[in-house]
Amino acid sequence: MMKNIHSYWAFIVLAVLIFAVVNAIIGLLKKKEFTHKDFRLGLFALILTHIQLLIGLAVYIVGSWYSFLSDMKNSATRLLALEHPLMMIIAIVLITMGWSKHKKQVKSESKFKSFAIFYGLALVIILSRIPWSNWLV
Ligand code: HEM
């Protein structure tokens, strides 16, 4: 049950995060003014990823993945039991840092830059550690 929610929520997380990163890069390149719309998009991505963190923790605990920690030589179980949770937590920390950095900045350019760098890096990490073969079948 929780696993299904985690699986569907991931679509929403990825879609909004990609949208937020692309929006930040466009804003930066076209030297746009940072508006309330950009603020809302960044906040939306922040909230969605934090909810995914809570659902992920629930899946992890319910699924007793700790028992697989003894099987670190198997790359499939290592991905689910260790790499995926750990890297996703790091990605969410980066998103939180990007969010708080943008708030301290005044210039539109700096705000877009914070989102482009921190959300962008988080997106790359997330894409690299999604269990694609489990997800898309
Ligand atoms: C942005 C953050 C995250 C995204 C986008 C994400 C995405 C996904 C996806 C797409 C799957 C495959 C689902 C499937 O098999 O259909 C998955 C599986 C899983 N995720 Fe996450 N996840 C995130 C964060 C986390 C966190 C923080 C944890 C734990 C602390 C976690 C724990 C798990 C576990 C244990 C599975 C394996 C479930 C299973 O196959 O039984 N995830 N995740």
Backbone and ligand atoms as CSV (ligand in chain L), in Angstrom:
chain,resi,resn,atom,element,x,y,z
A,1,MET,N,N,0.829,-1.206,0.000
A,1,MET,CA,C,0.000,0.000,0.000
A,1,MET,C,C,0.869,1.264,0.000
A,2,MET,N,N,1.689,1.387,1.049
A,2,MET,CA,C,2.615,2.524,1.134
A,2,MET,C,C,3.560,2.544,-0.063
A,3,LYS,N,N,3.940,1.336,-0.501
A,3,LYS,CA,C,4.862,1.223,-1.623
A,3,LYS,C,C,4.233,1.784,-2.901
A,4,ASN,N,N,2.921,1.503,-3.076
A,4,ASN,CA,C,2.225,2.043,-4.248
A,4,ASN,C,C,2.148,3.556,-4.192
A,5,ILE,N,N,1.873,4.077,-3.015
A,5,ILE,CA,C,1.790,5.537,-2.869
A,5,ILE,C,C,3.158,6.152,-3.196
A,6,HIS,N,N,4.224,5.525,-2.667
A,6,HIS,CA,C,5.584,5.996,-2.916
A,6,HIS,C,C,5.884,5.969,-4.418
A,7,SER,N,N,5.411,4.943,-5.074
A,7,SER,CA,C,5.643,4.760,-6.496
A,7,SER,C,C,4.914,5.824,-7.328
A,8,TYR,N,N,3.649,6.103,-7.005
A,8,TYR,CA,C,2.882,7.118,-7.753
A,8,TYR,C,C,3.350,8.530,-7.409
A,9,TRP,N,N,3.650,8.734,-6.117
A,9,TRP,CA,C,4.089,10.060,-5.677
A,9,TRP,C,C,5.372,10.473,-6.395
A,10,ALA,N,N,6.198,9.458,-6.713
A,10,ALA,CA,C,7.467,9.722,-7.393
A,10,ALA,C,C,7.247,10.416,-8.746
A,11,PHE,N,N,6.156,10.061,-9.439
A,11,PHE,CA,C,5.829,10.712,-10.722
A,11,PHE,C,C,5.616,12.210,-10.516
A,12,ILE,N,N,4.814,12.520,-9.505
A,12,ILE,CA,C,4.485,13.921,-9.227
A,12,ILE,C,C,5.745,14.677,-8.813
A,13,VAL,N,N,6.548,14.041,-7.930
A,13,VAL,CA,C,7.794,14.659,-7.467
A,13,VAL,C,C,8.700,14.977,-8.657
A,14,LEU,N,N,8.907,13.984,-9.507
A,14,LEU,CA,C,9.806,14.174,-10.651
A,14,LEU,C,C,9.290,15.246,-11.601
A,15,ALA,N,N,7.994,15.204,-11.903
A,15,ALA,CA,C,7.423,16.175,-12.841
A,15,ALA,C,C,7.608,17.606,-12.329
A,16,VAL,N,N,7.254,17.828,-11.069
A,16,VAL,CA,C,7.333,19.186,-10.516
A,16,VAL,C,C,8.788,19.631,-10.338
A,17,LEU,N,N,9.659,18.694,-9.945
A,17,LEU,CA,C,11.068,19.040,-9.757
A,17,LEU,C,C,11.729,19.403,-11.090
A,18,ILE,N,N,11.431,18.636,-12.131
A,18,ILE,CA,C,11.972,18.941,-13.465
A,18,ILE,C,C,11.468,20.317,-13.907
A,19,PHE,N,N,10.190,20.552,-13.685
A,19,PHE,CA,C,9.579,21.835,-14.041
A,19,PHE,C,C,10.276,22.995,-13.305
A,20,ALA,N,N,10.534,22.802,-12.004
A,20,ALA,CA,C,11.165,23.848,-11.188
A,20,ALA,C,C,12.592,24.132,-11.658
A,21,VAL,N,N,13.334,23.075,-12.011
A,21,VAL,CA,C,14.725,23.247,-12.455
A,21,VAL,C,C,14.761,23.950,-13.814
A,22,VAL,N,N,13.916,23.499,-14.745
A,22,VAL,CA,C,13.872,24.118,-16.071
A,22,VAL,C,C,13.457,25.587,-15.947
A,23,ASN,N,N,12.463,25.841,-15.112
A,23,ASN,CA,C,11.990,27.209,-14.876
A,23,ASN,C,C,13.115,28.112,-14.334
A,24,ALA,N,N,13.929,27.555,-13.427
A,24,ALA,CA,C,15.020,28.335,-12.840
A,24,ALA,C,C,16.099,28.633,-13.883
A,25,ILE,N,N,16.392,27.637,-14.727
A,25,ILE,CA,C,17.416,27.834,-15.754
A,25,ILE,C,C,16.943,28.879,-16.771
A,26,ILE,N,N,15.673,28.788,-17.172
A,26,ILE,CA,C,15.119,29.767,-18.120
A,26,ILE,C,C,15.133,31.171,-17.488
A,27,GLY,N,N,14.715,31.257,-16.226
A,27,GLY,CA,C,14.700,32.536,-15.525
A,27,GLY,C,C,16.081,33.168,-15.469
A,28,LEU,N,N,17.080,32.306,-15.258
A,28,LEU,CA,C,18.468,32.757,-15.163
A,28,LEU,C,C,18.973,33.240,-16.524
A,29,LEU,N,N,18.749,32.428,-17.547
A,29,LEU,CA,C,19.255,32.756,-18.888
A,29,LEU,C,C,18.565,33.975,-19.491
A,30,LYS,N,N,17.250,34.072,-19.260
A,30,LYS,CA,C,16.509,35.191,-19.855
A,30,LYS,C,C,16.469,36.407,-18.940
A,31,LYS,N,N,17.205,36.332,-17.819
A,31,LYS,CA,C,17.271,37.415,-16.841
A,31,LYS,C,C,15.878,37.908,-16.431
A,32,LYS,N,N,15.007,36.945,-16.138
A,32,LYS,CA,C,13.639,37.288,-15.755
A,32,LYS,C,C,13.591,37.792,-14.320
A,33,GLU,N,N,12.485,38.430,-13.997
A,33,GLU,CA,C,12.271,38.841,-12.616
A,33,GLU,C,C,11.680,37.657,-11.845
A,34,PHE,N,N,12.151,37.457,-10.613
A,34,PHE,CA,C,11.659,36.362,-9.789
A,34,PHE,C,C,10.308,36.766,-9.189
A,35,THR,N,N,9.257,36.052,-9.602
A,35,THR,CA,C,7.912,36.440,-9.169
A,35,THR,C,C,7.324,35.439,-8.171
A,36,HIS,N,N,6.101,35.743,-7.763
A,36,HIS,CA,C,5.402,34.871,-6.830
A,36,HIS,C,C,5.184,33.475,-7.419
A,37,LYS,N,N,5.023,33.423,-8.732
A,37,LYS,CA,C,4.832,32.149,-9.434
A,37,LYS,C,C,6.075,31.253,-9.256
A,38,ASP,N,N,7.261,31.856,-9.357
A,38,ASP,CA,C,8.508,31.098,-9.188
A,38,ASP,C,C,8.673,30.633,-7.743
A,39,PHE,N,N,8.265,31.507,-6.825
A,39,PHE,CA,C,8.302,31.176,-5.400
A,39,PHE,C,C,7.430,29.956,-5.111
A,40,ARG,N,N,6.210,29.998,-5.662
A,40,ARG,CA,C,5.248,28.906,-5.434
A,40,ARG,C,C,5.746,27.587,-6.008
A,41,LEU,N,N,6.370,27.640,-7.183
A,41,LEU,CA,C,6.880,26.427,-7.827
A,41,LEU,C,C,7.991,25.799,-6.975
A,42,GLY,N,N,8.887,26.634,-6.451
A,42,GLY,CA,C,9.971,26.143,-5.599
A,42,GLY,C,C,9.432,25.547,-4.312
A,43,LEU,N,N,8.434,26.202,-3.748
A,43,LEU,CA,C,7.827,25.733,-2.491
A,43,LEU,C,C,7.097,24.414,-2.716
A,44,PHE,N,N,6.403,24.326,-3.830
A,44,PHE,CA,C,5.658,23.128,-4.205
A,44,PHE,C,C,6.607,21.929,-4.294
A,45,ALA,N,N,7.737,22.127,-4.985
A,45,ALA,CA,C,8.724,21.055,-5.132
A,45,ALA,C,C,9.297,20.663,-3.760
A,46,LEU,N,N,9.522,21.662,-2.908
A,46,LEU,CA,C,10.042,21.398,-1.553
A,46,LEU,C,C,9.075,20.526,-0.756
A,47,ILE,N,N,7.806,20.908,-0.769
A,47,ILE,CA,C,6.796,20.178,0.007
A,47,ILE,C,C,6.612,18.756,-0.522
A,48,LEU,N,N,6.513,18.620,-1.852
A,48,LEU,CA,C,6.313,17.294,-2.446
A,48,LEU,C,C,7.456,16.340,-2.110
A,49,THR,N,N,8.713,16.840,-2.157
A,49,THR,CA,C,9.846,15.955,-1.865
A,49,THR,C,C,9.874,15.583,-0.380
A,50,HIS,N,N,9.476,16.513,0.482
A,50,HIS,CA,C,9.465,16.182,1.910
A,50,HIS,C,C,8.392,15.151,2.240
A,51,ILE,N,N,7.264,15.236,1.546
A,51,ILE,CA,C,6.225,14.218,1.749
A,51,ILE,C,C,6.750,12.864,1.258
A,52,GLN,N,N,7.467,12.877,0.114
A,52,GLN,CA,C,8.040,11.633,-0.418
A,52,GLN,C,C,9.056,11.039,0.562
A,53,LEU,N,N,9.773,11.890,1.261
A,53,LEU,CA,C,10.721,11.428,2.290
A,53,LEU,C,C,9.982,10.656,3.388
A,54,LEU,N,N,8.867,11.225,3.848
A,54,LEU,CA,C,8.096,10.558,4.910
A,54,LEU,C,C,7.512,9.232,4.428
A,55,ILE,N,N,6.966,9.232,3.192
A,55,ILE,CA,C,6.403,7.983,2.651
A,55,ILE,C,C,7.524,6.948,2.492
A,56,GLY,N,N,8.696,7.406,1.984
A,56,GLY,CA,C,9.844,6.519,1.782
A,56,GLY,C,C,10.310,5.891,3.092
A,57,LEU,N,N,10.350,6.706,4.144
A,57,LEU,CA,C,10.751,6.184,5.460
A,57,LEU,C,C,9.778,5.107,5.924
A,58,ALA,N,N,8.480,5.351,5.687
A,58,ALA,CA,C,7.456,4.378,6.067
A,58,ALA,C,C,7.649,3.073,5.285
A,59,VAL,N,N,7.898,3.193,3.961
A,59,VAL,CA,C,8.115,1.992,3.139
A,59,VAL,C,C,9.332,1.217,3.655
A,60,TYR,N,N,10.353,1.971,3.989
A,60,TYR,CA,C,11.599,1.352,4.456
A,60,TYR,C,C,11.388,0.574,5.753
A,61,ILE,N,N,10.691,1.193,6.690
A,61,ILE,CA,C,10.479,0.568,8.004
A,61,ILE,C,C,9.531,-0.628,7.899
A,62,VAL,N,N,8.414,-0.423,7.181
A,62,VAL,CA,C,7.430,-1.504,7.025
A,62,VAL,C,C,8.042,-2.690,6.282
A,63,GLY,N,N,8.887,-2.404,5.281
A,63,GLY,CA,C,9.456,-3.456,4.451
A,63,GLY,C,C,10.659,-4.157,5.058
A,64,SER,N,N,10.991,-3.837,6.299
A,64,SER,CA,C,12.155,-4.402,7.003
A,64,SER,C,C,13.368,-4.570,6.084
A,65,TRP,N,N,13.721,-3.461,5.433
A,65,TRP,CA,C,14.858,-3.494,4.522
A,65,TRP,C,C,16.177,-3.668,5.240
A,66,TYR,N,N,16.154,-3.461,6.545
A,66,TYR,CA,C,17.403,-3.602,7.316
A,66,TYR,C,C,17.953,-5.019,7.209
A,67,SER,N,N,17.049,-6.000,6.988
A,67,SER,CA,C,17.528,-7.379,6.912
A,67,SER,C,C,18.376,-7.594,5.648
A,68,PHE,N,N,18.164,-6.744,4.644
A,68,PHE,CA,C,18.938,-6.862,3.411
A,68,PHE,C,C,20.307,-6.186,3.537
A,69,LEU,N,N,20.478,-5.432,4.613
A,69,LEU,CA,C,21.759,-4.748,4.784
A,69,LEU,C,C,22.903,-5.744,4.879
A,70,SER,N,N,22.554,-6.990,5.185
A,70,SER,CA,C,23.594,-8.012,5.288
A,70,SER,C,C,23.994,-8.513,3.890
A,71,ASP,N,N,23.191,-8.150,2.868
A,71,ASP,CA,C,23.463,-8.640,1.528
A,71,ASP,C,C,23.962,-7.516,0.620
A,72,MET,N,N,25.091,-6.933,1.005
A,72,MET,CA,C,25.597,-5.759,0.280
A,72,MET,C,C,26.322,-6.110,-1.012
A,73,LYS,N,N,26.526,-7.401,-1.243
A,73,LYS,CA,C,27.230,-7.787,-2.475
A,73,LYS,C,C,26.266,-7.854,-3.649
A,74,ASN,N,N,24.972,-7.915,-3.326
A,74,ASN,CA,C,23.955,-7.947,-4.375
A,74,ASN,C,C,23.557,-6.514,-4.720
A,75,SER,N,N,23.850,-6.101,-5.974
A,75,SER,CA,C,23.663,-4.681,-6.299
A,75,SER,C,C,22.198,-4.264,-6.282
A,76,ALA,N,N,21.281,-5.194,-6.577
A,76,ALA,CA,C,19.854,-4.840,-6.579
A,76,ALA,C,C,19.353,-4.558,-5.161
A,77,THR,N,N,19.714,-5.404,-4.208
A,77,THR,CA,C,19.267,-5.167,-2.836
A,77,THR,C,C,20.015,-3.994,-2.208
A,78,ARG,N,N,21.289,-3.818,-2.603
A,78,ARG,CA,C,22.057,-2.694,-2.070
A,78,ARG,C,C,21.433,-1.369,-2.495
A,79,LEU,N,N,20.934,-1.338,-3.742
A,79,LEU,CA,C,20.281,-0.124,-4.231
A,79,LEU,C,C,19.059,0.213,-3.376
A,80,LEU,N,N,18.208,-0.781,-3.128
A,80,LEU,CA,C,16.970,-0.517,-2.389
A,80,LEU,C,C,17.210,-0.302,-0.894
A,81,ALA,N,N,18.124,-1.077,-0.318
A,81,ALA,CA,C,18.307,-1.025,1.126
A,81,ALA,C,C,19.207,0.114,1.578
A,82,LEU,N,N,20.123,0.548,0.710
A,82,LEU,CA,C,21.086,1.550,1.149
A,82,LEU,C,C,21.216,2.759,0.225
A,83,GLU,N,N,21.583,2.503,-1.041
A,83,GLU,CA,C,21.897,3.630,-1.935
A,83,GLU,C,C,20.714,4.547,-2.194
A,84,HIS,N,N,19.555,3.943,-2.513
A,84,HIS,CA,C,18.374,4.758,-2.805
A,84,HIS,C,C,17.974,5.625,-1.598
A,85,PRO,N,N,17.733,5.027,-0.410
A,85,PRO,CA,C,17.342,5.862,0.727
A,85,PRO,C,C,18.370,6.940,1.065
A,86,LEU,N,N,19.656,6.548,1.107
A,86,LEU,CA,C,20.701,7.485,1.508
A,86,LEU,C,C,20.832,8.656,0.534
A,87,MET,N,N,20.897,8.349,-0.761
A,87,MET,CA,C,21.065,9.404,-1.763
A,87,MET,C,C,19.827,10.289,-1.874
A,88,MET,N,N,18.643,9.705,-1.662
A,88,MET,CA,C,17.415,10.507,-1.715
A,88,MET,C,C,17.381,11.491,-0.549
A,89,ILE,N,N,17.854,11.031,0.614
A,89,ILE,CA,C,17.901,11.934,1.776
A,89,ILE,C,C,18.881,13.079,1.487
A,90,ILE,N,N,20.039,12.763,0.887
A,90,ILE,CA,C,21.006,13.807,0.530
A,90,ILE,C,C,20.385,14.790,-0.467
A,91,ALA,N,N,19.648,14.255,-1.456
A,91,ALA,CA,C,19.000,15.112,-2.451
A,91,ALA,C,C,17.993,16.054,-1.782
A,92,ILE,N,N,17.241,15.530,-0.821
A,92,ILE,CA,C,16.227,16.348,-0.158
A,92,ILE,C,C,16.884,17.415,0.740
A,93,VAL,N,N,18.031,17.080,1.324
A,93,VAL,CA,C,18.792,18.078,2.084
A,93,VAL,C,C,19.233,19.211,1.148
A,94,LEU,N,N,19.710,18.854,-0.059
A,94,LEU,CA,C,20.130,19.871,-1.036
A,94,LEU,C,C,18.959,20.775,-1.427
A,95,ILE,N,N,17.787,20.179,-1.608
A,95,ILE,CA,C,16.604,20.961,-1.967
A,95,ILE,C,C,16.264,21.950,-0.839
A,96,THR,N,N,16.343,21.464,0.384
A,96,THR,CA,C,16.059,22.327,1.536
A,96,THR,C,C,17.070,23.471,1.626
A,97,MET,N,N,18.343,23.165,1.318
A,97,MET,CA,C,19.381,24.203,1.331
A,97,MET,C,C,19.119,25.240,0.245
A,98,GLY,N,N,18.747,24.782,-0.944
A,98,GLY,CA,C,18.442,25.686,-2.048
A,98,GLY,C,C,17.273,26.594,-1.702
A,99,TRP,N,N,16.276,26.009,-1.065
A,99,TRP,CA,C,15.102,26.790,-0.662
A,99,TRP,C,C,15.488,27.890,0.324
A,100,SER,N,N,16.247,27.533,1.372
A,100,SER,CA,C,16.567,28.556,2.377
A,100,SER,C,C,17.554,29.585,1.840
A,101,LYS,N,N,18.441,29.159,0.917
A,101,LYS,CA,C,19.369,30.117,0.309
A,101,LYS,C,C,18.618,31.156,-0.524
A,102,HIS,N,N,17.655,30.720,-1.313
A,102,HIS,CA,C,16.939,31.659,-2.187
A,102,HIS,C,C,16.204,32.721,-1.361
A,103,LYS,N,N,15.765,32.318,-0.159
A,103,LYS,CA,C,15.014,33.268,0.685
A,103,LYS,C,C,15.890,34.397,1.215
A,104,LYS,N,N,17.178,34.092,1.392
A,104,LYS,CA,C,18.095,35.100,1.937
A,104,LYS,C,C,18.579,36.058,0.862
A,105,GLN,N,N,18.327,35.695,-0.404
A,105,GLN,CA,C,18.830,36.529,-1.487
A,105,GLN,C,C,17.802,37.554,-1.950
A,106,VAL,N,N,18.321,38.642,-2.499
A,106,VAL,CA,C,17.452,39.748,-2.914
A,106,VAL,C,C,17.315,39.792,-4.437
A,107,LYS,N,N,18.438,39.630,-5.125
A,107,LYS,CA,C,18.417,39.729,-6.592
A,107,LYS,C,C,17.728,38.506,-7.220
A,108,SER,N,N,16.934,38.763,-8.247
A,108,SER,CA,C,16.242,37.685,-8.968
A,108,SER,C,C,17.245,36.666,-9.488
A,109,GLU,N,N,18.345,37.168,-10.047
A,109,GLU,CA,C,19.356,36.292,-10.626
A,109,GLU,C,C,19.892,35.298,-9.584
A,110,SER,N,N,20.162,35.798,-8.362
A,110,SER,CA,C,20.688,34.924,-7.300
A,110,SER,C,C,19.666,33.885,-6.879
A,111,LYS,N,N,18.413,34.288,-6.850
A,111,LYS,CA,C,17.351,33.348,-6.455
A,111,LYS,C,C,17.238,32.219,-7.478
A,112,PHE,N,N,17.193,32.580,-8.760
A,112,PHE,CA,C,17.118,31.556,-9.809
A,112,PHE,C,C,18.346,30.656,-9.766
A,113,LYS,N,N,19.504,31.255,-9.465
A,113,LYS,CA,C,20.743,30.489,-9.421
A,113,LYS,C,C,20.692,29.436,-8.309
A,114,SER,N,N,20.194,29.822,-7.135
A,114,SER,CA,C,20.070,28.869,-6.022
A,114,SER,C,C,19.222,27.674,-6.418
A,115,PHE,N,N,18.088,27.948,-7.043
A,115,PHE,CA,C,17.207,26.859,-7.465
A,115,PHE,C,C,17.864,26.015,-8.550
A,116,ALA,N,N,18.490,26.668,-9.531
A,116,ALA,CA,C,19.096,25.931,-10.636
A,116,ALA,C,C,20.177,24.985,-10.109
A,117,ILE,N,N,21.028,25.478,-9.197
A,117,ILE,CA,C,22.148,24.665,-8.705
A,117,ILE,C,C,21.678,23.579,-7.737
A,118,PHE,N,N,20.986,23.970,-6.675
A,118,PHE,CA,C,20.639,23.001,-5.631
A,118,PHE,C,C,19.529,22.035,-6.050
A,119,TYR,N,N,18.469,22.546,-6.634
A,119,TYR,CA,C,17.402,21.654,-7.108
A,119,TYR,C,C,17.919,20.814,-8.283
A,120,GLY,N,N,18.765,21.436,-9.113
A,120,GLY,CA,C,19.309,20.732,-10.271
A,120,GLY,C,C,20.187,19.561,-9.862
A,121,LEU,N,N,21.059,19.801,-8.878
A,121,LEU,CA,C,21.939,18.742,-8.378
A,121,LEU,C,C,21.102,17.629,-7.735
A,122,ALA,N,N,20.102,18.026,-6.974
A,122,ALA,CA,C,19.218,17.044,-6.331
A,122,ALA,C,C,18.521,16.188,-7.391
A,123,LEU,N,N,18.087,16.818,-8.464
A,123,LEU,CA,C,17.405,16.083,-9.539
A,123,LEU,C,C,18.324,15.031,-10.156
A,124,VAL,N,N,19.581,15.418,-10.399
A,124,VAL,CA,C,20.547,14.475,-10.983
A,124,VAL,C,C,20.751,13.280,-10.048
A,125,ILE,N,N,20.891,13.558,-8.748
A,125,ILE,CA,C,21.081,12.490,-7.764
A,125,ILE,C,C,19.861,11.564,-7.732
A,126,ILE,N,N,18.672,12.167,-7.728
A,126,ILE,CA,C,17.435,11.377,-7.686
A,126,ILE,C,C,17.344,10.466,-8.917
A,127,LEU,N,N,17.591,11.053,-10.101
A,127,LEU,CA,C,17.499,10.270,-11.336
A,127,LEU,C,C,18.500,9.111,-11.342
A,128,SER,N,N,19.664,9.341,-10.702
A,128,SER,CA,C,20.699,8.312,-10.724
A,128,SER,C,C,20.401,7.140,-9.784
A,129,ARG,N,N,19.539,7.351,-8.796
A,129,ARG,CA,C,19.300,6.285,-7.827
A,129,ARG,C,C,17.843,5.835,-7.714
A,130,ILE,N,N,17.075,6.076,-8.760
A,130,ILE,CA,C,15.720,5.523,-8.808
A,130,ILE,C,C,15.837,4.076,-9.276
A,131,PRO,N,N,15.157,3.143,-8.616
A,131,PRO,CA,C,15.203,1.758,-9.106
A,131,PRO,C,C,14.336,1.612,-10.354
A,132,TRP,N,N,14.862,2.090,-11.494
A,132,TRP,CA,C,14.092,2.162,-12.745
A,132,TRP,C,C,13.463,0.836,-13.140
A,133,SER,N,N,14.227,-0.252,-13.015
A,133,SER,CA,C,13.702,-1.538,-13.481
A,133,SER,C,C,12.525,-2.021,-12.630
A,134,ASN,N,N,12.486,-1.603,-11.337
A,134,ASN,CA,C,11.341,-1.992,-10.494
A,134,ASN,C,C,10.138,-1.120,-10.804
A,135,TRP,N,N,10.460,0.160,-11.090
A,135,TRP,CA,C,9.407,1.162,-11.174
A,135,TRP,C,C,8.560,1.010,-12.420
A,136,LEU,N,N,9.249,0.822,-13.564
A,136,LEU,CA,C,8.535,0.929,-14.839
A,136,LEU,C,C,7.970,-0.378,-15.349
A,137,VAL,N,N,7.998,-1.416,-14.508
A,137,VAL,CA,C,7.373,-2.671,-14.945
A,137,VAL,C,C,6.167,-3.005,-14.074
L,1,HEM,C1,C,12.717,12.321,-3.898
L,1,HEM,C2,C,12.747,11.238,-3.183
L,1,HEM,C3,C,12.366,9.851,-3.667
L,1,HEM,C4,C,11.926,9.412,-4.896
L,1,HEM,C5,C,11.692,10.225,-6.177
L,1,HEM,C6,C,11.728,7.978,-4.782
L,1,HEM,C7,C,11.310,7.149,-5.798
L,1,HEM,C8,C,11.159,5.773,-5.711
L,1,HEM,C9,C,10.743,4.906,-6.781
L,1,HEM,C10,C,10.333,5.366,-8.182
L,1,HEM,C11,C,10.746,3.627,-6.322
L,1,HEM,C12,C,10.353,2.368,-7.074
L,1,HEM,C13,C,8.920,2.055,-6.710
L,1,HEM,C14,C,8.420,0.791,-7.352
L,1,HEM,O1,O,9.041,-0.261,-7.179
L,1,HEM,O2,O,7.386,0.875,-8.032
L,1,HEM,C15,C,11.197,3.666,-4.941
L,1,HEM,C16,C,11.349,2.559,-4.125
L,1,HEM,C17,C,11.736,2.605,-2.797
L,1,HEM,N1,N,12.017,3.740,-2.066
L,1,HEM,FE1,FE,12.024,5.645,-2.770
L,1,HEM,N2,N,12.036,7.594,-3.491
L,1,HEM,C18,C,12.440,8.704,-2.780
L,1,HEM,C19,C,12.855,8.729,-1.469
L,1,HEM,C20,C,12.964,7.636,-0.619
L,1,HEM,C21,C,13.419,7.669,0.746
L,1,HEM,C22,C,13.866,8.925,1.460
L,1,HEM,C23,C,13.375,6.380,1.216
L,1,HEM,C24,C,13.736,5.802,2.575
L,1,HEM,C25,C,14.238,6.428,3.571
L,1,HEM,C26,C,12.899,5.543,0.168
L,1,HEM,C27,C,12.728,4.175,0.250
L,1,HEM,C28,C,12.368,3.343,-0.776
L,1,HEM,C29,C,12.329,1.883,-0.698
L,1,HEM,C30,C,12.653,1.044,0.532
L,1,HEM,C31,C,11.920,1.421,-1.961
L,1,HEM,C32,C,11.734,-0.028,-2.386
L,1,HEM,C33,C,10.300,-0.417,-2.285
L,1,HEM,C34,C,10.116,-1.850,-2.749
L,1,HEM,O3,O,10.584,-2.208,-3.840
L,1,HEM,O4,O,9.516,-2.604,-1.989
L,1,HEM,N3,N,12.656,6.328,-0.944
L,1,HEM,N4,N,11.441,4.991,-4.600
